[in-house]
Amino acid sequence: MESIELHYNQGLKKIEEKDYQSAIDIFTQCLEMQSDFYSAYISRGDAKSALEEYDKAIEDYNKAVILNPSFPLTYYLRGVAKFQLEKYPESISDFNMAIKLDKGFYDAYFYRGTIKYEMGDIKSAMEDFNTSINLNPEFQESYIARSDLKVLIDDFDGAFKDADLAIRINPQGYAAYIARGKARGELKDLQGAMEDFSIAVELNPESVECYYNRALTKKELLDYQGALEDLETVLKIDPIEAMAFYERGIIKSLQEDFDGAIIDLDKSIEIIPENTQAYTERAFVKLKQKDYEAAIEDFSMSITVYPEASIAYFGRAVAKSALQEFEKALEDIDIAISLNPFDLKFYLERGKIYIYSEEYQKAVEDFNFVVNDSVDNFPAYFMRSKARMNLGEYNTAILDLNITIKLNPEFSEAYFERAYIKSFVLKKYQESIEDYNYLIMLKPDSASAYSERALTKTKIEEYESALQDADSAINADSKDYYGYYAKGIVHSEMKMYQEAINDFANAIEISPHNAYCYFNKGKIEYTLEDFVAAESDLKTAMELEPSYPDVHYFMGNVKEKLGLETEAILEWTKARDLGSPDAAEKLTDRKLNTQN
């Protein structure tokens, strides 16, 4: 007996050394020496599991259970192997037995909760994670799992706290930083999320998940180049990671590298042909390329893979509208609504299709249907106000916003929209300020409300108060460029041009892809006769927003000052064609002067 024990211990040592095949051979020899040595079956099963030979491992665990049916660890290990094979009901049965035999088996509760999470039984999964933590408050994995679960149910604060506790238990566990990074991302603490994912990368530089999550965060921060670099690392580690190609394709689309986006989405689909999201995203890229027929083919493929993909019906409707196939477009959006008839956003999308096809009244009628179906449905009134704004019916839009606010006095967006119309359309600046005041009372940390109120106060030359509001916006959210943007507008109106330039520079640092920051900075530089700087900023604005007529108009003015007559006329012509009356007047005057 001593000889077999020594032999068995040698096998355990081989497992420690990760020489799993040698361990299997030794345990097999042990079983040849003693066929009822159940510990050898268990350990051989462990070695086979380490080699991902889960079916063979289960065979060994089965024999161990027969030999010793009261040993909870065997059921647990067999449950883990079945979990790896996604045999979830069988796996749960094993964990149930392990828990029955050992009420304090916190690992079994953890795994059982993980399976329930995978099967969508959120409530029961939460109960298992709670029990696991109560049994062992130092078990890091359960905190991480519970954090992920809380993100799923929108308890982002709770998710953060659980991940933070997991980190305190083991500061070297990279998975805990990933969990906290995800929670911070949901809490809009993107810089904090970046820090956590970066720590995770340092702790495990071979983890695809670390780089992938950091890439998604960088994308949200508009750091597209940084996101692409992380996705490149993902693909070096795992060259067939479909979601890395998928996300890289989306980023390239955002950068208007449509051909590159198509190549990446092609690869994602090649790896996972049933990925309906990839077909849909590729279709949207083709829409941007105005390749409507090809977009329709991809939307149709998405629908074939997943017939209930309502977003694909919507996208196909958009493509058909672009081809002026309005009846067919309506058929598709009707299907989208039939798939989810209680989701208001699909009615909004149908209204948008009518707007794109310049059938604005039909868009209003669509929202009328929602209102008639549910008179207390305040989002319907709010959405109808937007449709009416597209018709230029600002007063009736205001009426809809009044009803929205009456039904839900805490709905801050309605105050925001009403204030905007009063300020920038109806020129009722004081009434607009009153709405912004109430909005700020509801949301005292609303940076956008302070920014918009600052712009409105600028219209009535309340510059000092406007500057205070811009500063309040920056203090409320220093990561939001718009506070600096508003401050730049105020300083510009005050003719404090250098201060305005500094403000727009700060806005650009936060939001380097915002054309309007560059545009306004370029306008001031033009005023200060710094034409070289103005040309540079306007060029960037033009690259970011090529269809913005004022950019071309001012670029024409700059070119004129630089003595580039032909280029100036070209820019004014572009601006005129995009709808700039100033450019049209400029070209007319020059033509008259030339004739005279």
Buried (B, 14 or more C-beta within 10 A) or exposed (E): EEEBEEBBEBBBEBBEEEBBEBBBBBBEBBBEBEEEBBBBBBBBBBBBBBEEBBEBBBBBBBBBBEBBEEBBBBBBBBBBBBBBBEBBEBBBBBBBBBBEBBEEBBBBBBBBBBBBBEEEBEEBBBBBBBBBBEBBEEBBBBBBBBBBBBBEEEBBEBBBBBBBBBBEBBEEBBBBBBBBBBBBBBBEBBEBBBBBBBBBBEBBEEBBBBBBBBBBBBBEBBBBEBBBBBBEBBBEBBEEBBBBBBBBBBBBBBBBBBEBBBBBBBBBBEBBEEBBBBBBBBBBBBBEBEBBEBBBBBBBBBBEBBEEBBBBBBBBBBBBBBEEBBEBBBBBBBBBBEBEEEEBEBBBBBBBBBBBBEBBEBBBBBBEEBBEEEEEBBBBBBBBBBBBBBBEBBEBBBBBBBBBBEBBEEBBBBBBBBBBBBBBBBEBBEBBBBBBEBBBEEBEEBBBBBBBBBBBBBBBEBBEBBBBBBBBBBEBBEBBBBBBBBBBBBBBBBEBBEBBBBBBBBBBEBBBBBBBBBBBBBBBBBEEEBBEBBBBBBBBBBEBBEEBBBBBBBBBBBBBBBEBEEBBBBBBBBBBEBEBEBBBEBBEEBEEEEEE
